[in-house]
Amino acid sequence: MFGITGKKIATFEHRAKKLETHNGYIDLFWKGTFLVEMKSKGKNLDKAYKQAREYLQGIPMHELPQYILISDFETFWLYDY
């Protein structure tokens, strides 16, 4: 849209440091706007939310997202930070 490719907006499987473990991959990351963590249907979304919060520790302050979306493709949790 408007001549801007999706790659300029967000990245899929964005490599990120986690607090207590090795690197992980954010399912979708749009710097300063959105972090998405998806799980399979029926998986524990509390764990997915904890995982997303760990990713925040490795993101520079100016890139922190305003929103975090957690989903198992059936249930969607949206957090506004």
Secondary structure, DSSP 8 states (H G I E B T S, - for coil): -TT--HHHH-EEEEEEE-SSSSEEEEEEEETTTEEEEE--TT--HHHHHHHHHHHHTTS-GGG--SEEEEE-SS-EEEEE-
